[in-house]
Amino acid sequence: MSTLKLTRLVSSLSVLSVVAPLLSMGLAQPVAAFDFFGLKLFEDQSEVDAEAVVADPQPYTIDVSVTETGTAENAVRNASSLVADADEPASGAAGLLAKARGDYRRILAALYNEGYYGGAISIRVGGVEASGLAPDVDLPDPVSITILVTPGPLFRFNRVQIVNQAPPTEDPGDYVDPPSKEGYGAGEIARSSVVLKAEQLAVEAWRQLGYAKAEVVSRDVVADHGHSTVDATIIVNPGARAAFGAVTVSGTERMDPEFVRWQTGLAVGQEYDPDDVELAQKRLDRLEVFRAARLEAADGIGADGLLPYDLIVQEQPGRRFGVGATYSTIDGLGIEGYHLWRNLFGRAERLRLDAKVAGIGFPIDTAEFDYQFGGTFTKPGIFTPDTDLIAAISAERTLYPTYQETSAEARLGLNHTLTDQISFEGGVAYEISEFEDDFGFRDFSTLGLYAGAVYDGRDDPINATSGFYAAARVEPFYEFNYGNVATSLSVEGRTYFGFGEDDNFVLAGRLKAAALVGPDLAEIPPNRLFFAGGGGSVRGYGFKSIGVDDGNGNVTGGRYLVEGSLEARAKVTKDIGVVGFLDGGYVAADEFPGLDDLQLGAGVGVRYFTGLGPLRLDLAIPLNKRVDDSDYALYVGIGQAF
């Protein structure tokens, strides 16, 4: 029997490297010109997916035998293309043999990655070793394939060394884990991936100190089969210390190249730091005007110690529009749309117009509809690359269960991104409004400030499986008609815990508390008071239907709010998930609510996962149902409830 014998590993592990994704620095496909319910339509695609057609199908059966169970066996099965594609016929004998020959290399790399350097691999096709078959061989239909792997002994590191290792740093922002933390040490399992990771860490440590062109110049890895050990030596050349040079921008059409350059935050003479390059890329992405933006360093550092960069960009279309919808059996159908203009004046300015019609029930009664429309202007990079100017106007006419509102508002403020997780906002707002509720008709005119902070440590804002989210907001304001000063405060936290393989089970929790300090309830605009209920609050109850009951059946908003949710989410297939949830909320007039006063809603839901996020269908019932509450509520929307 012919076999491929793994006898010795000398000096190079480059064949074991996993190829980086080819598209990681390539130009993305054009974005959608139209969104419908969050799904992209009418895309300008340069490629069209098509089903692969196998002209000469060659079916096969496969049997895998590995003399070591556990890690080694799993590695072999996961590496084999023949095993992965066993349910699909190969493209003729030549295609089948190409897969088999590729499996020698893939299984070899998998064994090295687990520390097995003395194994043997046999892949027999129709009883004959695949490496000895001609591509035009005539094979039976189906043909039997046998993979037999003897991993051999497990190898461990004996002597490991990094020549020219970077000195330690006292700056926590420049800290890089030592290679020993990844298993690059005497007595550790000699996985090939550990050697590659040690190289990456050794180079990154120098780069964090300003040595932009640090590189591995030599790698000596030798397996001693007599003692089942591996000696490894990595030699690093740090090169010269560098500072950022000029950034040359190309590819702009309507964008101002000087603004694009400034938006990176990379100044000539600034000490090189790879974290600054990463931050520059994020700043460019936040502009939302580029289909692709790529920073490329020059091949070498100049005699002046400067490292120039080329910034290559490709702009997106200047306009975009979309529509969406929500539905609940209590609050009815809501339809909304937007139109977005990008890069109005050459510096990534955006203008977005939004319109919404909600409260659509059957039979249709337009007098019961809610109307909202508004516009938001965003000017990025107003003072720093991380600060945006936001100007917004809006108007609405909304019929809530407890009051009717007709209002118009204008806001002017700043948004500042401090880190990937932390952002701040603040500004001034003016609102004029008319309300009809249990206090009668009232007019209000308010001028106030607002400030907020958000920490978002979730792994995915649309479908989180781990992490924590926290937000806080304060809004002091003055009401002119009654001459009152008031202040609203709110805090909210969300947390997520994933379990099982690929976090298919998630426990999620949300808690919100708010308070308003000010005059009597009758002298406070109802939209400044707190209500609970609805799809994003307490499911099973109408939107803003939970408030303060005066004992005579009249419900108003309150000064204090507590609400929370618990959800258990399970992904039962690749595309389908189910949830069970319990929501609670309470609003109080003059004292902070207690847990025994909560209005509770519970239910179950289904999630259909798409590339843009889950589609949500929830069925909820009020657990302590009031006279006017429905027996149940059905909610349809996009994204998780929180």
N, C-alpha and C positions, 0 to 999 in steps of 0.2 A: 504494500500500500504506500503510495506516495503521499507525503505530508509536508507541510510548511513548518519548519522547525525554528523556534525563536532561540537563537544560541547566544547572542551577545549584543549589548547596546553600547555603542562606542560614540562618544563625543557629540552626537547631534540628536536632538529630539524634535527637530523642526517638522518631521513628517507627522508628528502626533498632534500638531496644533490644529485647533478647530478654526476653519475659515470664518472670518468676520462677515457679518451680513453685507452683501454687495450693495445694498441700497442705503446703508447707514449714512453715507455722505452724498448720495445721488439726489437728483432733482425729483421732487414729488410730482404726482399727477395733478392736473388742474383741479381746483376745488369745484364743488357743485355750484351751479347758478341758481338752484332752487331747492328748498327744503320742504318736505311735506310730512307732517307728524314726526319730524326729526330725521326722516329718511331722505337721502340725497337723490335728486332726479335730474335728468338732462345734463349729465356730466360730459365734459369735453375729454373723452378718453382717447389715448393713443394706442391702447391695447384692449382687445376684447377677449374675455375668457371663453374658452371653447373646451368641450369634452375631448379628452385624449382618445384617439382612434387607434386601436391595435389591429394592424392589417393581418398579422399572422399569429394569432393567439397561441401561446404555449402554456397550458395549465401544468401545475405540478403539485405534488404533495411533499411535505417536509417533516423531517424528524430531527430533533436536536438532542444531543447527548453531551453533557458536561460532567467530567469526573468530580468536580467540586461543586457542591450545592451552595445556595446562598448568594453572596455578593458576586462571585465569579460567574455563576450561571445566569443571574439577572443581567450582568453586564454583557454577556455574549448574546443573549436573546434581544436585548434592547439595541445592540449595535447592528444586528443582522438585517440587511435590506430584504433578504429572502423571507425572513420570518415576518417582517412588517407588512410585506406585500403578498402574503400567502393567499389571500382571498381573491386576488386579481391575477389573470394570466399575464405572463411576460410577453414582450414583443418578439416572438419567434425564438429559435434556439440561440441566435446571436445575442438577443437582449437578455435571455436567461443566464447565459454564460458570463455576460458582462456584469450582471448582478452578483453572481457567484464569485467572480474574481475580485470584485470590489469588496465582498465580504471578508476575504482574507485580510485586507488592509484595515477594514473597520473593526473586525474582531481583534486583530493584533493591537490596534490603538486602545481598544477598550480594556484589554488585559494589562497593557502597560499602565493605563490610568488607575488600575486597581492594585498595582504593585507586583504583577506576575510577568517575569521576564524570561522564564524558561519553559514556556508552554509549547504545545504542538496543535496545529489546526489541520483538519481534514474536511474537505467539502466534496462529496461524491455525488455526481449527477448520473443517474442510471447505473450506479455501481462503479463509475470511473471517476478518478480525481478530476475536478473541474479544470485545474491548471493544465491538464494534458489533452483537453478536447479542442477540436477545431471549431471555429464559429459556425461553419455550415454543416455540422454534424446532424444526422437524422435522429431525432429523439422520439420516444414513445409518447402517447397522449392519453393520460398525463404521465409525466416522468417523476420518479421518486428521487428525492434529494435527502441526503443524510449529512448533517454537520456533527462532527465529533471533535471535541476540544478537551485537551488535557492541559489545564492551566500551569501545572508544575508548582514549585514552592513559592511562598510569598516572600518577596524581598523587602528588606528594610535598609534605611540609610545607615551607613557606617561613618564616613567622614563627609561633612558638608562645609562649604566655604564660599563667601562672597568677597572677592577682591575689590578694593575701592568702595567699600560700603559707606553710605552717606553718614555724616556725624549726626548725633541726636540734636533735636531742636527743642527750644523752650516755648515756641509759639504753638499753641494748640491747633491753630488753623492750618499749620504746616505738618502736623503729625501724620505719620504713615505707620501702620502696623508693621512690626518686624516680621521677616519671613518665617521665623520660628513659630509665630502664632498660627501660621497656615500649615504647619506640619513639616517645615524644612529644618529638621534637626536629627541628630543621631538617635537611632532606635525607632524612629517613626517609619510607618509604611512608605515605601519609596514609590509613591504615585507619580506618574509623569506630569500630571497636572500641577502637582505641588512645585516641581522645578519651574514650570512656566509661570506659576503664580509668584514664586520667589523672585524671578526675573522682573516681573511687572512691578512688584513692590520696591525692589532695589532701584529701578529706574525712576519710579514715581517719587521716592524719597528725595532724590537729587533734584527732580523737577520742582518739587515744592520749595526747595531752597533757591530757586531761580536759575537752575541749570537746564535750559530748555531743550538742549540737544543731547542730554544724557542717553546712553545706549549700551546694550550688552554687546561686547565685542568678541567674547569667547565663552563657550559652554563646554565643559568636559564632564561627561557622565559615563561611568564605567560600571558594568555589572560583573560582580564576582560570583560565578555560578557555583563555585566550590563552597562558598560560605553563605550564599543567598543574600548578599549585601550589594549596596550601590554606593559608590563614591561620586560626589558631585561638586564641581567647582564652577562658579559663575564669575566672570571678570567684567566689570563695568567701567566705561570711560565717561566721566561726568561732562567732559567738554568745558566750555567757557561759561561763565555766568552772564546772563543776558538781561536786557531791558527791552520793553516794547518799542518797536520802531513805528514808522508811519503805516497807517492802514489805507490801502488803496481800494476804492469801491468801484465795482464794475457791474453792469447788468441793469442799472436803474433806467426806468423809462419816465415815470412821472414823479418819482421820489427825488428829493434833494440829496445828492451824494454827501454833502457836508453834514447834513443832519443825520444821515445813516451812520457816518463815521463817528459823530459825537455820541450817538445813542449807544455805541458799544461800551463807552466809558474807558476805552484803552487810550491812555495819553502817552505821547512820545517821551521816553526817558523813565517811565514808570517801571519799577522792578517786575520782571516776569514772574507770573504766578499762574499756573494752570487753572486755578479756581476763577481767576479773572476772565480767562478765555471762556470758560463754561458760563459764567454770569453774562458775558457779552452775548453769547448765543441765545440765552433765555430772554434777554432784553429785546433782541431782534424778533424773536418769536412772538413776544407779547404785543408787538406793533400790529399784528394781524393784517399786514399788507403784503407779506412775502409768501409765495408758494414754496420757495426754498431760499435759504441764506446759509452760506458756508464760509467759514473762516479758515484760511490756509496759511500756515507759516512758511516763510522763505526756507530754502534748503539749508542755508547756513547763517550764522551770526556774523554781522559786519565787523570790520576792524574797530568801529566805534562802540562795539558792544551792544548794538541795537539789532533786534530781530523784527524785520518788517512782516506785515501780514497783507494778504489779498482777501478781500471780502467780495464774494461773488453772490449776487442776489438774482432772483426771478420774481417779478411782481405778480400778484393775483389780480383777477378782474376787479374793476372799480366798484361794481355794484353787486348786490345780492339780496334776495328776498325769500321769504318762507312763510309757512302757515303751520298751525298746530291746533290741537283741540283737547279739551278735558270734559269729563262727564261724570255726574253722580245722580242717583235717582232722587236725591233731596234737592240739590242745588241746580239741577238741569245741565244743559249742554253749554259749553263755552267754546267760542271760536276766536282765534287770534292770528294776527299776521304782522310781519315787519318788513321794512325795506331799509337796507344798509348801504350807505355810500362810504367807500374807503378812500383815504388819501385825498381829501378835498383840495388842499393847498400845497401838496408836495412834502408835508411833514407828518404823514400818517394820521391826519385828523379824520375822525369818523363822525358821521351823523346817522343816527338810527331813529326811524319813526315806527311807533308801535300802535296798534289798534286792537281792541278786543270787544266782542259782544258776548255777554254771558247771561245766565238765567233763562235760557231758552227752554221752555217746557211745552208740553202738548196737552190741550190744544194751544197753538201759538197765540200769544198775546203780547204785542210789541210794547204795550204800556208797562209790562213787567220786566222788560229787558234791562240789563246793566250795560252801560257804555263807558269805555275807557280809551283814551288816546293820549299820545305824548311824543316828545322827541328828546333825544339825548345827544349832546355834542361832547366828544372826547378829544382833548388835545394832549397827546403823549409828550413826555420830556419837557414839562413846563419849567421846572427849576433844576431837576436832576434827571438822568435817564430813567429813574425809577418812580418818578412823580407825574401823575396825570391830572389835568384840569378837567372837571366834569361840570357841565351846565345842562340842566334838564328842566323841561316844563311838562305839565300833565294836567289833564282834566278828566273828571269822571262824574257819572250819574249812576249810583248804585242803590239797589233796594236790598238791604240786609233784613234778616228776620226781625231785628229789633229797632231799626231806624232806616231812614232814607237820606242819602247824602248827595249833594251836588256841590262840587268843589273844583278849584283850580290851584295849582301849586307851582312854584319856581324854586329851584335849588342851584347853588353854586358852591363847589367845593373841590377838595384835592383828595386823591387816592395815592398812597405811597406804599410801595412794596419793599419791605425791609429784608425779608429772606424768602425762600421758597414756601415757607409755612406761615409767615407773619406779615400782616398788612394792616394799614391804618387808613382811616378816612375822617374828614372833618370839613365843615362848611357852614353856610347860612341858608335858611329856608324861609319862604313867605307863603302863606296859604290864606285864601279867602273861601268861605264855605257857608252853605245853608243846610240845615238839618230839620227833619221832621221825625219826632219820636214821642214818647209818653210825656215829655215836657212841653210839647207843642212845636211851633216853628221858631227856630233860633238862627241868628246869623253870627258868624265868628270871623275874626281877622287876626292871624297870629304871625309873629316874626320870631324866629329862634335860631339857635345854633344846634349842630349835631356833631357828634364825635363817636367813632367806633373802632374796635380792634378785633381782628380775627386771627386765630391760630388754627391752621388746617393741616393736621398730620396724618390724614387718611391716605391709604395706599391708592385709592381711586375715588374721586369725589362723586362719581355717578353710581358706582356699585361697590362700596367699601366693604372690605373683609377684615381690615385691621386698622388700628390707629385711633386718633382722638381729634375731635373738632370742638373748638370753644369760640364763642363770640360774646362781646360786651358792647353796649351802646348807651349813650346818655344824650338827652335832648332837652335842654332848658329852653323855655319859650315865654313870650309875653303875648297876652290876648288883649287887643285894643278895646273891643266893645264893652267888656266887663272890667277892664283894668286889672287883670290878674297875672301873676307870675306863677309858673308851674315847671316841674322838671320830671321827665320820664326816664327811668332806668330799666334795662333788661340784660339778663345774662342767659346763655344757653350752652349746654354741653352735650356732645354725642360721642359714643364710644362703640367700638366694634371688636369682636373676638371671633377669629376663624378657627375651625377645627377640621380634622380629617384631611385626607389627601386633597391637595389643591384648594383647601379651605372651602369645601363644598357645604359645610355647616357653619352658620354665622349666628351669633347672638349679638343683637344690636340694642342699644338703649339711648334714650333722649330725655333730657330734663331741661325745662325752661322756667325761669322765674322773672317777674317784672313788678315794678311798683311806680306809682305816680304820686308826687308830692305837690299839693296845690289846693285850690278853693273847693267849694261845694261841687258835687257832681253836676248840678244843674248849670254851672258856669264853666264847665269844661267841654270842649268839642267832643262829641261822641267818638270820633275816629282817633282821639288821643287816649280814650279809655280802653280798658282791656276786655276782650271777649275770648271765648274758646269755642271749639267745635269746627268740624270740617275735615277734609282729606289730609291736610297738613297739620292738624291739631288733634282733636278727639274724634276719630271716625265713629260713625253711627249716629252722629248728631249733625244738624244743619250748620252751615258756615256761620260763625259768629252768633250762634243761637244760645250759647251758655254765657250768662251774665249774672247781674244782680237782680233778684226778684224782691220787689217791695212788699210782698205779701198780698197784693191785690191783683196779681197776674200781670203786672207791668215789669218788663225786663229792661235794664239799662246796663251800660258797661260799668266796670269797677276800677278801683285804684290798684288792686293787687291781683296777680295771676300766678298760678302754678299749674303746669301741665307736663306730662311725660308720656313716654311710650316704651314698650318692650316688644321686640320682635325676634322670633326664631325663624331663620331662613335656611332652607335646604335645597340644594340643587340636585334634582333627581335624574336629569339627563343633561346632555351638553347644552340644550336650548331651553329646558323647562325647569322652573323652580317653584317651590311652594313656601308659604309663610303662614305663621300664626302670630297674632298680635293682641296686645292689651294696651289701650290708651286711657288716660285719665286727665281730667282738667277741672279747675275750680277758679271762680272769680269772686272776689270779695269787695265790699264797699269801703269798710273802715278798718279792717284788721287783716293781717296776713292769713290766708286760708290754711286750714289744717287738712291732713291727709284723709280724715274721716268724712270730709265734705266733698270729696271728688265725685264728678260725674264720670262714669266708666263706660267704655265701649270696647268690644272684643270682636274678633273675626278671623277669617282666613283669606288667603289670597293666592294668586297664581302669577308667576313672572315668566315672560318669554324674552330670552336674552338675544339681543341683536348687537351688531358691532358698535352701535351708538349708545347702547345702554338698554336696560330691561324695560319692556312694556308691562304695565302694572294693571292688575284687576283685583280689587279688594271687595269683600263682602263683610259688612260690619253690622252689629246690632247694639243698641243701647242697653246696658245691663241694668241701670236704674232709670228706666224710661219714665218721662214726664207725660203729661196729658197731651201736649201738642207734638210730641216726638213721633217720628215714623217708626214702624216696626223693624225696619232694616234700611241699610243704605249700600248702594253699589257705586264703586269709584273706578274710573278708568283714566289712566295717565301714562306718562313716560318717566322713567327713573324710579328708584326706590322711594318709599314714603319719606325717608330721611337718611 
